Amino acid sequence: MEKKIVIIGAGIAGLSAGCYARMNGYEAELYEAHSSPGGLCTSWKKGEFTIDGCLHWLTGSGEADPFYQLWKELGAVQNRRMYDHEEFYRIADADGKTFIMYCDADKLERHMKELSPDDKEPIEFLCNLIRKFAGFKAPIDKALELLSFAENIKLLWNTKQYMRDLYFFCRISIEEFAQRFKDPFLREVFPMVIDMKEMSLFGLVLTMSQLHNKAGGFPIGGSLEFSKAIETRLLNLGGKINYGKRVEKILVKDNKACGIRLENGEDIAADYVISGADLHHTVYNMLDGKYVEPKHEKLFQTGLLYHSMVQISFGVNMDLSHEPDCVTEVFKMESPITIGNQQTEWFTMSNYSFDPTLAPEGKTVLACAFATDDFEYWESLYADKAAYKAEKERILRITIAELEKKYPGFADKIEVSDVLSPMTYKRYANNYKGSYMSWIMTPELMKNSRIFKKTLPKLDNFWLTGMWLMPPGGVPAGARTSRDVMQFICKQDKKKFVTTE
Ligand SMILES: Cc1cc2nc3c(=O)[nH]c(=O)nc-3n(C[C@H](O)[C@H](O)[C@H](O)COP(=O)(O)OP(=O)(O)OC[C@H]3O[C@@H](n4cnc5c(N)ncnc54)[C@H](O)[C@@H]3O)c2cc1C
């Protein structure tokens, strides 16, 4: 008889865990609080428009990246058109001076040298790194924790040409690297690329290498369609998903996980339990803080949490397809604005004209974002529903005013709009402080804990998966950690881990 694995959450991690469980002959039953798959990897309909709430770039959208193989196993990329942007970030100051982080490293090099000929050295250094790491194949087939001594040596040998560079760029943050530019404009705007200036340069170089390789595109159809493809794969493999079922507790007997208790009081028995839900919530609520991994606890106390944000989206009766083809556009406003209790002078937006499935012809979906790390402010504001609503309306008004300056007539052409706050992320996916990634991989964190534990001390038959276990997160983290976890389970049961496509 097949052993039964109960999986909490049907985000990318939960869905992937279910797929790999089925591929390896386990019964897989998912319990998801919401009514649809994907967790944070989602989009939603508003009138004639589809607002996307997640993917800007998908690691492994193309065959050049090893993650492509995982997405194939999960049925997510077959027959899916991917869109590769020309530009990653386009950042303009108040005078219109513009830095473009081109996806193609050669173009990027030419552009940066035009902007700042005196910075030839760091520009060439950066672009050479991007080109070099375009050939780097991240070792993702086997869980790093399971590599034998000989496999570790082989890995070191195979990656020896990258070691010196890795040593350098894991130990310097994006912001620190930017200080190498003589040009003050580059020094100011370069750290804004990817919106994680404290992250080690490693993260940026790897992302740029994927974009250079055309392996970091956008799945046409949007994030929910991408998640639904994995849901379909799971159902075809014989997995079961129970929507609208919030898990309250993980049941434990003799320090072994043996099932879950739902919010409605129903108990579900299982041989093994995997949680793909928020790590903090899993450990401190579903398990009452009885089994705490000290490394996780330390990260919650001292790790730099990826911020949350306010997202303001529009469906507008305007054709903006002639605008620059970039993932994210940032411009400096004439004067700073206040979002929540934080001031910002930079305006960030994404134009989804490139995906014809998201809006009717001649119309556009536009999403603007303001990063916030003041979760406590939003949490207390949310307690007063009228004040919370008023703040969201105020932010909507000032966003429209900025867009009106950029696109005259914009305000009158808006057909739908919505505003998400850090509390939306908290309420929707239960995530710690509304974070939609996890910890930023600072040089300090890169040094200290490269492997994040997917088990809890003294608790058997239980595993953790999802973005918190592979910082800084993202959908590849969900797929990869679940694939790793199924390898641990197979090892425990003395089975050979297998995958199918
Ligand atoms: C605006 C935005 C942009 C992003 N851009 C990108 C990008 O470009 N590329 C990229 O790779 N990633 C991006 N991400 C990040 C990515 O979406 C997440 O890191 C990833 O989807 C996390 O997947 P997960 O399965 O680990 O967690 P989640 O998606 O959080 O899934 C957890 C699931 O568990 C469920 N759950 C929680 N508690 C319970 C409970 N008690 N009972 C039952 N179910 C429960 C939740 O409802 C949820 O469905 C972005 C996210 C956002 C919000």
The ligand as a Gaussian input file, in Angstrom:
#p B3LYP/6-31G(d) Opt

LIG

0 1
 C        4.553000      40.892000      -6.499000
 C        5.375000      39.659000      -6.506000
 C        6.346000      39.498000      -7.473000
 C        7.107000      38.334000      -7.514000
 N        7.966000      38.155000      -8.547000
 C        8.596000      36.979000      -8.680000
 C        9.359000      36.707000      -9.843000
 O        9.454000      37.522000     -10.756000
 N        9.996000      35.498000      -9.924000
 C        9.905000      34.573000      -8.927000
 O       10.495000      33.483000      -9.055000
 N        9.170000      34.812000      -7.809000
 C        8.517000      35.986000      -7.664000
 N        7.757000      36.224000      -6.551000
 C        7.900000      35.363000      -5.379000
 C        7.135000      34.056000      -5.488000
 O        5.806000      34.301000      -5.820000
 C        7.168000      33.321000      -4.149000
 O        8.455000      33.352000      -3.575000
 C        6.746000      31.868000      -4.337000
 O        5.559000      31.806000      -5.107000
 C        6.555000      31.213000      -2.982000
 O        5.997000      29.925000      -3.154000
 P        5.701000      28.982000      -1.916000
 O        4.936000      27.839000      -2.405000
 O        6.969000      28.746000      -1.166000
 O        4.807000      29.866000      -0.909000
 P        3.336000      30.489000      -1.079000
 O        3.102000      30.937000      -2.452000
 O        3.227000      31.504000       0.013000
 O        2.354000      29.270000      -0.791000
 C        1.969000      28.899000       0.490000
 C        0.560000      28.360000       0.387000
 O        0.192000      27.838000       1.639000
 C       -1.145000      28.221000       1.910000
 N       -1.346000      28.204000       3.362000
 C       -0.732000      28.999000       4.273000
 N       -1.163000      28.680000       5.506000
 C       -2.051000      27.667000       5.353000
 C       -2.826000      26.910000       6.263000
 N       -2.796000      27.139000       7.576000
 N       -3.636000      25.941000       5.768000
 C       -3.707000      25.687000       4.437000
 N       -2.988000      26.397000       3.532000
 C       -2.171000      27.365000       3.993000
 C       -1.266000      29.591000       1.319000
 O       -2.619000      29.952000       1.089000
 C       -0.459000      29.427000       0.038000
 O       -1.262000      28.989000      -1.020000
 C        6.950000      37.355000      -6.512000
 C        5.958000      37.505000      -5.546000
 C        5.171000      38.631000      -5.557000
 C        4.071000      38.755000      -4.543000

